[in-house]
């Protein structure tokens, strides 16, 4: 079985090409990144509250929290059968432990293997000569 450290998460905090919808892949990324920091070699049951309390403290989410298009769909994640135990709505369900299902692991194992992102400094050598450019067409 695939371990958390073997899963690729994009810079935009999604597990690209795994669960069929971006909002579900964002939930998967939250779970994977949580495991990267807490148990990178094994999958452990976790609660929604553990994830919610951890996200603001994690540096992984610095970029995406200001992106209005980055959304998660926990209800869909549960409904589609990727986790058991999180399907109780409201505050009372936030402390229930969820267990990832074989369907979740199968999806991760089928994940395309793009190259790992390389974080580098921006290339400042590119310049454009605006003064030499003209608005004239002819």
Secondary structure, DSSP 8 states (H G I E B T S, - for coil): ---GGGS---TTS--TTSSSSHHHHHHHHHHHHHHHHH-TTS---EEHHHHHHHHTT-GGGTTGGG-TT----HHHHHHTTSEES----SGGGTTSEEEE-HHHHHHHHT-------------------STT--S---
